[in-house]
Amino acid sequence: MSEENREPSVSEGENKPDPEPENGAEAGPAPEPKKKKAKAAASESVKDRNQRIREEAAARRRNRREQERQRAAPARNLDASEIVDDALARGTHNLGLLLRKHFNKIQWAAALIVVGGIGYKIYDVRRERTVGENSDKLLAAVAAERARVGEGEAKPDAYSGLEDTRKTFATEEARLKAAADAYKTAAATGGTTATLARLGEAGILYDQGKYKEALKAYQDVRGSELAGKDEDVKGRAIEGIGLSHEGLGELDAALKSFRELENSGITGFAPLGQFHQARLLRAKGENDKAKELIKKVVDKLAEKDKDRAPGMPPSYLQSAARELYAELDPEAAAAATMPQTIDPAVLEKISKETGKSGGVDPEKLKELLKQVKDATGSTPEESPAPQEAPAPEPAAPASAP
């Protein structure tokens, strides 16, 4: 074996250098151990560099945190007044910087606010003026509707000395025409005022006997936005639709509207709808159904009548319902209107005393009347004598429940 191909033996040692190549031959590839050492050295160098970078980054973070802590607690050794002064000084400084930085934007925002405020004030003044003018037109129509009819000036009241300052018209037709024209003028304004004016115009048209036009006006109000918000307007419109159908002779359509009024859920309008139905059923000859409905109305109003203040007269609906009930069932109506709080013993005693010949002892009569007054709140002398009720007329479109 030649010397070029001979490998070093173990006895020569691992660190012994390789023999120089003879005859100018190029050196062969480096032994494997040297490559591993070079790679290990390069890996260690990269690790050291990464470690150094991480340490430097951690140092920078510690530095920033320390600076932030110092900025956050600059007044650690200051007393309370110095801390407040320092906070005010810093706040003022920061505010000044903010104002200088955004001065143009703040200037434009302030100008827009001032201009917008002036514009809104002008709009509000004009709107209030328009609303006032529209309200004046509506009030003028109401005043014409409630004006006096007759010749000459109204005389002062004999007891109070007050004068009737309402406008006077020579005839009923003139009053209704003036009210209709005024309501039409108010209806042209638009908005809520126009809806209320249309409702008033519908009532005037009904009073003039123009039932078809009144029906159209009531239907307009029924479908308006205001009727969806105001229950009273809605109830009046439904009642007016029924009354207009009744005026046109369409009783079935009128009954349908009054049933809608009864079931509308609007406070106070259910008895009104039942009363109108009872009137129409009586006109159609269905007295049993009419009697059943009017009894419900009378009973319901009697319950409400308990809360009425003493001396207050009954409402229109209560009076009209009692009259209709008296026509349909006189005995039941009389029993319903009799006081139920009188002691039966008192009634029996009055009967016995008045049945004796020669009249009643004045002292005993006074005593009996006092007992009746204590039991009922009134005496027979104070109670009006019953009168025969005339046939009820169709209710006005704006009758109060």
Sequence and secondary structure as in RCSB ss.txt:
>XXXX:A:sequence
MSEENREPSVSEGENKPDPEPENGAEAGPAPEPKKKKAKAAASESVKDRNQRIREEAAARRRNRREQERQRAAPA
RNLDASEIVDDALARGTHNLGLLLRKHFNKIQWAAALIVVGGIGYKIYDVRRERTVGENSDKLLAAVAAERARVG
EGEAKPDAYSGLEDTRKTFATEEARLKAAADAYKTAAATGGTTATLARLGEAGILYDQGKYKEALKAYQDVRGSE
LAGKDEDVKGRAIEGIGLSHEGLGELDAALKSFRELENSGITGFAPLGQFHQARLLRAKGENDKAKELIKKVVDK
LAEKDKDRAPGMPPSYLQSAARELYAELDPEAAAAATMPQTIDPAVLEKISKETGKSGGVDPEKLKELLKQVKDA
TGSTPEESPAPQEAPAPEPAAPASAP
>XXXX:A:secstr
  SSS    GGG TT      STT       HHHHHHHHHHHHHHHHHHHHHHHHHHHHHHHHHHHHHHHHH TT
TT  HHHHHHHHHHHHHHHHHHHHHHTHHHHHHHHHHHHHHHHHHHHHHHHHHHHHHHHHHHHHHHHHHHT EES
SS     TTT     S EESSHHHHHHHHHHHHHHHHTT HHHHHHHHHHHHHHHHHTT HHHHHHHHHHHHTSH
HHHH HHHHHHHHHHHHHHHHHTT HHHHHHHHHHHHTS  TTTHHHHHHHHHHHHHHTT HHHHHHHHHHHHHH
HHHHHTTS TT    HHHHHHHHHHHHH HHHHHHHHS S S HHHHHHHHHHHHSTT   HHHHHHHHHHHHHH
HSS TTTS             TT   
